[in-house]
């Protein structure tokens, strides 16, 4: 038995790749372990999206190679910087680019001197998520080519997975006991536009609804691709959560244009108003980039005003990271790092107050959801409802129960108190 440890960095889409990599390893020949010390070989699936994630990936590689174990490094960082990495960290035994995934098994066989490792197959995943939930990746790559973003350079152009393949995998996940399905992609709302049968994300969701999941949630919705049909489906669905993850990135039209983002602040506002008019209790989450090249005080004020006006349920922000080979890398008027820090602190302080106000409005509400955790020391449970996604970006819902519950149970919780980002309640006994 070869003992394998895997470190998965970055986003949920990368985690799916990690689960497929683990799925390659036959249980009769390989054993998955949780520590470096136990491992014979370590696989590191890296992220290469922005500077902070690149640095985290490099630090993990350097730490792992110090253990003198066989080390395999793959993922976005390798796809982007293979030659530089090979030259600077020669201790790594095997580098695997994303484009080499079809040959991953052959490369591992040679390294480990074994035979018959299974090919990289999206239908064969060793799930690493809790037993009640799983991610469903519906496409790969991105065509948006935002001026700041390296994803198209790393993952290539947008490619929808075949419609039938997605449904087959979803049914397989349901048959494994999955209750919560989280649909992910680099550009979820574009799904199907490149397929011969011209399926859409709405067509896909209607089929997924029929399978029987307790909960379906969408992540990453590009603003100008959110159609009335999609909004209406979510509004009427008992399964698809009214959760709109829409990374607006900015609100200044000048900055949006420089970012190569489609749409304007006025169009974004119209979309938000439409969602709130059509959907009962929608949750709207967004993401911002502050300190983008050319962003001035007026642009930032526009962003702050937009945030205050719209009272987003959840908002995340990060400083602009100047990425090699992207159009914005060579833009003039790059913003000083200290100004980026100040603007990031300011926008998060604004959202902090908004979040607290929003959360107080939930006091007295009864939220139904899945028990996701239990702390025996404090006798406190955690809940996933329509309000919070499973990526640890949103706040937490903690609650008490007089009766013992199991992770994966579906319960109703009455919210009794609110904090800046979190909610607290007690289980409703029916």
VENPE-V283778 format. One record per residue. N is the residue number from 1. RES is the residue in one small letter. PHI is phi in radians with two decimals (NA if undefined). OMEGA is omega in whole degrees, -180 to 180 (NA if undefined). BURIAL is b if it has 9 or more other ideal C-beta (glycine too) atoms within 8 Angstrom, else e. Layout:
n: (N & N)
res: (RES & RES)
phi: (PHI & PHI)
omega: (OMEGA & OMEGA)
burial: (BURIAL & BURIAL)
This chain:
n: (1 & 2 & 3 & 4 & 5 & 6 & 7 & 8 & 9 & 10 & 11 & 12 & 13 & 14 & 15 & 16 & 17 & 18 & 19 & 20 & 21 & 22 & 23 & 24 & 25 & 26 & 27 & 28 & 29 & 30 & 31 & 32 & 33 & 34 & 35 & 36 & 37 & 38 & 39 & 40 & 41 & 42 & 43 & 44 & 45 & 46 & 47 & 48 & 49 & 50 & 51 & 52 & 53 & 54 & 55 & 56 & 57 & 58 & 59 & 60 & 61 & 62 & 63 & 64 & 65 & 66 & 67 & 68 & 69 & 70 & 71 & 72 & 73 & 74 & 75 & 76 & 77 & 78 & 79 & 80 & 81 & 82 & 83 & 84 & 85 & 86 & 87 & 88 & 89 & 90 & 91 & 92 & 93 & 94 & 95 & 96 & 97 & 98 & 99 & 100 & 101 & 102 & 103 & 104 & 105 & 106 & 107 & 108 & 109 & 110 & 111 & 112 & 113 & 114 & 115 & 116 & 117 & 118 & 119 & 120 & 121 & 122 & 123 & 124 & 125 & 126 & 127 & 128 & 129 & 130 & 131 & 132 & 133 & 134 & 135 & 136 & 137 & 138 & 139 & 140 & 141 & 142 & 143 & 144 & 145 & 146 & 147 & 148 & 149 & 150 & 151 & 152 & 153 & 154 & 155 & 156 & 157 & 158 & 159 & 160 & 161 & 162 & 163 & 164 & 165 & 166 & 167 & 168 & 169 & 170 & 171 & 172 & 173 & 174 & 175 & 176 & 177 & 178 & 179 & 180 & 181 & 182 & 183 & 184 & 185 & 186 & 187 & 188 & 189 & 190 & 191 & 192 & 193 & 194 & 195 & 196 & 197 & 198 & 199 & 200 & 201 & 202 & 203 & 204 & 205 & 206 & 207 & 208 & 209 & 210 & 211 & 212 & 213 & 214 & 215 & 216 & 217 & 218 & 219 & 220 & 221 & 222 & 223 & 224 & 225 & 226 & 227 & 228 & 229 & 230 & 231 & 232 & 233 & 234 & 235 & 236 & 237 & 238 & 239 & 240 & 241 & 242 & 243 & 244 & 245 & 246 & 247 & 248 & 249 & 250 & 251 & 252 & 253 & 254 & 255 & 256 & 257 & 258 & 259 & 260 & 261 & 262 & 263 & 264 & 265 & 266 & 267 & 268 & 269 & 270 & 271 & 272 & 273 & 274 & 275 & 276 & 277 & 278 & 279 & 280 & 281 & 282 & 283 & 284 & 285 & 286 & 287 & 288 & 289 & 290 & 291 & 292 & 293 & 294 & 295 & 296 & 297 & 298 & 299 & 300 & 301 & 302 & 303 & 304 & 305 & 306 & 307 & 308 & 309 & 310 & 311 & 312 & 313 & 314 & 315 & 316 & 317 & 318 & 319 & 320 & 321 & 322 & 323 & 324 & 325 & 326 & 327 & 328 & 329 & 330 & 331 & 332 & 333 & 334 & 335 & 336 & 337 & 338 & 339 & 340 & 341 & 342 & 343 & 344 & 345 & 346 & 347 & 348 & 349 & 350 & 351 & 352 & 353 & 354 & 355 & 356 & 357 & 358 & 359 & 360 & 361 & 362 & 363 & 364 & 365 & 366 & 367 & 368 & 369 & 370 & 371 & 372 & 373 & 374 & 375 & 376 & 377 & 378 & 379 & 380 & 381 & 382 & 383 & 384 & 385 & 386 & 387 & 388 & 389 & 390 & 391 & 392 & 393 & 394 & 395 & 396 & 397 & 398 & 399 & 400 & 401 & 402 & 403 & 404 & 405 & 406 & 407 & 408 & 409 & 410 & 411 & 412 & 413 & 414 & 415 & 416 & 417 & 418 & 419 & 420 & 421 & 422 & 423 & 424 & 425 & 426 & 427 & 428 & 429 & 430)
res: (x & x & x & x & x & x & x & x & x & x & x & x & x & x & x & x & x & x & x & x & x & x & x & x & x & x & x & x & x & x & x & x & x & x & x & x & x & x & x & x & x & x & x & x & x & x & x & x & x & x & x & x & x & x & x & x & x & x & x & x & x & x & x & x & x & x & x & x & x & x & x & x & x & x & x & x & x & x & x & x & x & x & x & x & x & x & x & x & x & x & x & x & x & x & x & x & x & x & x & x & x & x & x & x & x & x & x & x & x & x & x & x & x & x & x & x & x & x & x & x & x & x & x & x & x & x & x & x & x & x & x & x & x & x & x & x & x & x & x & x & x & x & x & x & x & x & x & x & x & x & x & x & x & x & x & x & x & x & x & x & x & x & x & x & x & x & x & x & x & x & x & x & x & x & x & x & x & x & x & x & x & x & x & x & x & x & x & x & x & x & x & x & x & x & x & x & x & x & x & x & x & x & x & x & x & x & x & x & x & x & x & x & x & x & x & x & x & x & x & x & x & x & x & x & x & x & x & x & x & x & x & x & x & x & x & x & x & x & x & x & x & x & x & x & x & x & x & x & x & x & x & x & x & x & x & x & x & x & x & x & x & x & x & x & x & x & x & x & x & x & x & x & x & x & x & x & x & x & x & x & x & x & x & x & x & x & x & x & x & x & x & x & x & x & x & x & x & x & x & x & x & x & x & x & x & x & x & x & x & x & x & x & x & x & x & x & x & x & x & x & x & x & x & x & x & x & x & x & x & x & x & x & x & x & x & x & x & x & x & x & x & x & x & x & x & x & x & x & x & x & x & x & x & x & x & x & x & x & x & x & x & x & x & x & x & x & x & x & x & x & x & x & x & x & x & x & x & x & x & x & x & x & x & x & x & x & x & x & x & x & x & x & x & x & x & x & x & x & x & x & x & x & x & x & x & x & x & x & x & x & x & x & x & x & x & x & x & x & x & x & x & x & x & x & x & x & x & x & x & x)
phi: (NA & -1.70 & -1.54 & -2.10 & -1.96 & -2.28 & -1.92 & -1.93 & -1.96 & 1.59 & -1.51 & -1.11 & -1.14 & -1.22 & -1.08 & -1.07 & -1.00 & -1.08 & -1.17 & -1.21 & -1.04 & -1.12 & -1.15 & -1.25 & -1.62 & -1.06 & -1.11 & -1.39 & -2.03 & -2.21 & -2.22 & -1.43 & -2.19 & -1.81 & -2.23 & -1.12 & -1.04 & -1.32 & -1.38 & -1.61 & -2.45 & -2.04 & -1.91 & -1.97 & -1.71 & -1.59 & -1.98 & -2.38 & -1.28 & -2.30 & -1.00 & -1.09 & -1.24 & -1.09 & -1.13 & -1.07 & -1.11 & -1.11 & -1.08 & -1.15 & -1.06 & -1.08 & -1.16 & -1.15 & -1.15 & -1.18 & -1.44 & 1.10 & -1.63 & -1.10 & -2.18 & -2.03 & -2.14 & -2.43 & 1.68 & -1.12 & -1.10 & -1.19 & -1.03 & -1.54 & -2.31 & -0.94 & -1.08 & -1.12 & -1.17 & -1.05 & -1.28 & -1.61 & -2.27 & -1.21 & -1.21 & -1.20 & -1.43 & -2.61 & -1.90 & -2.22 & -1.31 & -1.05 & -1.18 & -1.65 & -0.96 & -1.05 & -1.97 & -0.98 & -1.08 & -1.14 & -1.16 & -1.20 & -1.00 & -1.16 & -1.13 & -1.66 & 1.01 & -2.26 & -2.10 & 1.13 & -1.26 & -1.17 & -1.16 & -1.16 & -2.36 & -1.01 & -1.44 & -2.06 & -2.17 & -1.71 & -1.11 & -1.92 & -1.42 & -0.99 & -1.11 & -1.65 & -2.41 & -2.71 & -1.59 & -2.16 & -1.53 & -1.90 & -2.80 & -2.38 & 1.32 & -2.72 & -1.82 & -1.26 & 0.91 & -1.05 & -1.11 & -1.71 & -1.84 & -1.71 & -1.00 & -1.07 & -1.23 & -1.58 & -1.76 & 1.48 & -1.30 & -1.19 & -2.42 & -1.25 & -1.25 & -0.93 & -0.94 & -1.11 & -1.11 & -1.11 & -1.15 & -1.04 & -1.14 & -1.05 & -1.11 & -1.11 & -1.13 & -1.06 & -1.19 & -1.52 & 1.72 & -1.22 & -1.76 & -1.99 & -1.90 & -1.97 & -1.50 & -2.32 & -3.08 & -1.20 & -2.61 & -1.09 & -1.26 & -1.46 & -0.85 & 1.55 & -1.14 & -1.80 & -1.48 & -1.07 & -1.40 & 0.96 & -1.35 & -2.14 & -1.08 & -1.15 & -1.01 & -1.12 & -1.10 & -1.09 & -1.26 & -1.12 & -1.00 & -1.25 & -1.22 & 2.11 & -1.06 & -1.21 & -2.54 & -2.19 & -2.32 & -1.83 & -2.13 & 1.18 & -1.96 & -1.31 & -0.89 & -1.40 & -1.78 & -1.46 & -1.55 & -1.04 & -1.09 & -1.17 & -1.04 & -1.10 & -1.09 & -1.11 & -1.08 & -1.65 & -1.39 & -1.64 & -1.95 & -1.33 & -1.20 & -1.36 & -2.09 & -1.96 & -1.63 & -2.13 & -1.28 & -1.21 & 1.28 & -2.89 & -2.22 & -1.30 & -1.09 & -1.10 & -1.21 & -1.02 & -1.12 & -1.15 & -1.35 & 1.14 & -1.52 & -1.35 & 1.70 & -2.26 & -1.02 & -1.11 & -1.22 & -1.09 & -1.11 & -1.07 & -1.12 & -1.04 & -1.08 & -1.15 & -1.05 & -1.23 & -1.37 & -1.67 & -1.93 & -1.34 & 0.87 & -1.26 & -1.80 & -2.04 & -1.99 & -2.41 & -2.32 & -2.13 & -1.98 & -1.88 & 1.36 & -1.10 & -0.91 & 1.56 & -1.17 & -1.89 & -1.06 & -1.15 & -1.07 & -1.17 & -1.09 & -1.03 & -1.12 & -1.09 & -1.08 & -1.08 & -1.17 & -1.10 & -1.12 & -1.71 & 0.79 & -1.08 & -1.15 & -2.42 & -2.52 & -2.11 & -2.51 & -2.51 & -1.27 & -1.02 & -1.93 & -1.36 & -1.84 & -0.92 & 1.20 & -1.71 & -0.96 & -1.24 & -1.02 & -1.72 & -1.10 & -1.30 & 1.03 & -1.14 & -1.45 & -1.11 & -1.00 & -1.14 & -1.19 & -1.01 & -1.06 & -1.12 & -1.21 & -1.09 & -1.05 & -1.13 & -1.17 & -1.26 & -1.18 & -1.08 & -1.16 & -1.01 & -1.20 & -1.09 & -1.04 & -1.13 & -1.10 & -1.07 & -1.13 & -1.07 & -1.20 & -1.50 & -1.07 & 1.68 & -1.33 & -1.75 & -1.87 & -1.67 & -3.05 & -1.82 & -1.21 & -1.96 & -2.89 & -2.53 & -1.89 & -1.13 & -1.15 & -1.78 & 1.03 & -2.01 & -1.78 & -2.15 & -2.19 & -1.90 & -2.09 & -1.08 & -1.41 & -2.35 & -1.50 & -1.54 & -2.02 & 1.10 & -1.62 & -1.36 & -1.30 & -1.93 & -1.98 & -1.86 & -2.73 & -1.88 & -2.60 & -1.30 & -1.75 & -1.24 & -2.09 & -2.00 & -1.02 & 1.79 & -1.16 & -1.77 & -2.39 & -1.96 & -2.22 & -1.58 & -1.32 & -1.96 & -2.69 & -2.31 & -2.18 & -0.99 & -2.08 & -2.03 & -2.16 & -2.36 & -2.75 & -2.38 & -1.15 & -1.63 & -1.59 & -1.82)
omega: (175 & -178 & -175 & 171 & 180 & 175 & -179 & -178 & 174 & -167 & 179 & 179 & 176 & 178 & 177 & 175 & 180 & 179 & 177 & 177 & 178 & 178 & 178 & -168 & -178 & -177 & 179 & -178 & -175 & 174 & 178 & -180 & -171 & -178 & 178 & -177 & -179 & -167 & 167 & 180 & 179 & 174 & 179 & 177 & -168 & 172 & -180 & -171 & 180 & -173 & -178 & -180 & 176 & -179 & 178 & 180 & -179 & 179 & 179 & 178 & -178 & 179 & -176 & -177 & 179 & 179 & 177 & 174 & 172 & -173 & 177 & -179 & -177 & 174 & -170 & -179 & -180 & 178 & -173 & -171 & -173 & -175 & 180 & -179 & 180 & -179 & -173 & 180 & -176 & -179 & 180 & -176 & -177 & 174 & -179 & 177 & 177 & -179 & 178 & -178 & 177 & -179 & -177 & -177 & -180 & 180 & 178 & 179 & -179 & -179 & -172 & 179 & 177 & 180 & 168 & 169 & -176 & 177 & 175 & -171 & -179 & 180 & -179 & -178 & 169 & -173 & 179 & 178 & 177 & -170 & -176 & -175 & 177 & 174 & 175 & 180 & -172 & 178 & 179 & 176 & -176 & 178 & -173 & 175 & 175 & -170 & -176 & -162 & -180 & -176 & 178 & 178 & -176 & -171 & 177 & -178 & -176 & 178 & 175 & 170 & 177 & -176 & -178 & 179 & -180 & -179 & 178 & 180 & 179 & 178 & 178 & 179 & 178 & -179 & 176 & 178 & -180 & 178 & -176 & -180 & -180 & -176 & -175 & 180 & 169 & -179 & -171 & -174 & 179 & -172 & 172 & -176 & -180 & -179 & -180 & -178 & 175 & 173 & 179 & 176 & 178 & 177 & -179 & -178 & 179 & 177 & 179 & 178 & -174 & -172 & 177 & 178 & 174 & -173 & 172 & -179 & 177 & 172 & 179 & 179 & -179 & -169 & -173 & 177 & 179 & -174 & 174 & -180 & 178 & 179 & -179 & 179 & 180 & -179 & -175 & -173 & 173 & -176 & -179 & -176 & 179 & -173 & -175 & 178 & -173 & 179 & 180 & 179 & 176 & 178 & 177 & -180 & 178 & -179 & 179 & 179 & 179 & 178 & -172 & 177 & 176 & 179 & -178 & 177 & -179 & 178 & 176 & -179 & 178 & 179 & 180 & -180 & -179 & 179 & -177 & 177 & -173 & -171 & 178 & 178 & 179 & 172 & 179 & 177 & 177 & 178 & 179 & 166 & 176 & 179 & 176 & -178 & 178 & 178 & 178 & -176 & 179 & 178 & -179 & 177 & 177 & 179 & 179 & -180 & 179 & -180 & 180 & -179 & -169 & 173 & -180 & 180 & 177 & 177 & 174 & 180 & 173 & -179 & 176 & 178 & -177 & -171 & 179 & 170 & 172 & -179 & -175 & -179 & -176 & 178 & 171 & 175 & 174 & -176 & -179 & -176 & -179 & 178 & 175 & -179 & -179 & -179 & 177 & 179 & -178 & -176 & 179 & 176 & 176 & -179 & 179 & 179 & 179 & -178 & -180 & 178 & 179 & -177 & 178 & 180 & 179 & 180 & -177 & 180 & 173 & -180 & 174 & 179 & -175 & 173 & -175 & -177 & 175 & 177 & -177 & -180 & -178 & -176 & -178 & 177 & 174 & -174 & 167 & 178 & 176 & -170 & -172 & -180 & -174 & -178 & 175 & 176 & 178 & 178 & -178 & 172 & 177 & -179 & 178 & 176 & 178 & 179 & 180 & 179 & 177 & 173 & -177 & 176 & 175 & -175 & 172 & -177 & 175 & -179 & -176 & 178 & -176 & 177 & -175 & -179 & -171 & 176 & 178 & -179 & 178 & -176 & 178 & -180 & -178 & NA)
burial: (e & b & b & b & b & b & b & b & b & b & e & b & b & b & b & b & b & b & b & b & b & b & b & b & b & e & e & e & b & b & e & b & b & e & e & b & e & e & b & e & b & b & b & b & b & b & b & b & b & e & e & e & b & b & e & b & b & b & e & b & b & b & e & b & b & e & e & e & b & b & b & b & b & b & b & b & b & b & b & b & e & b & e & e & b & b & e & e & b & e & e & b & e & b & b & b & b & b & e & b & b & e & e & b & b & e & b & b & b & e & b & b & e & b & e & e & b & b & e & b & b & b & e & e & b & e & e & e & e & e & e & b & b & b & b & b & b & b & b & b & b & b & b & b & e & b & b & b & b & b & b & b & e & b & b & e & e & b & b & b & b & e & b & e & b & b & b & b & b & b & b & b & b & b & e & e & e & b & b & b & b & b & b & b & b & b & b & b & b & b & b & b & b & e & b & e & e & e & b & b & b & b & b & b & b & b & b & b & b & e & b & e & b & e & b & b & b & b & b & b & b & b & b & e & b & b & e & e & e & b & b & b & b & b & b & e & b & e & e & b & b & b & b & b & b & b & e & b & b & b & b & b & e & e & b & b & e & b & b & b & b & e & e & e & b & e & b & b & b & e & b & b & e & b & b & b & e & e & b & e & e & b & b & b & b & b & b & b & b & b & b & b & b & b & b & e & e & e & b & b & e & b & b & b & b & b & b & b & e & b & e & b & b & b & b & b & b & b & b & b & b & e & b & e & e & b & e & b & b & e & b & e & e & e & b & e & e & e & b & b & b & e & b & b & e & b & b & b & e & b & b & b & e & b & b & b & b & b & b & e & e & b & b & e & e & e & b & e & b & b & b & b & e & b & e & e & e & e & e & b & b & b & b & b & b & b & b & b & b & b & e & e & e & b & b & b & b & b & b & b & b & e & e & e & b & e & b & b & e & e & b & b & b & b & b & e & e & b & b & e & b & b & b & b & b & b & b & b & e & e)
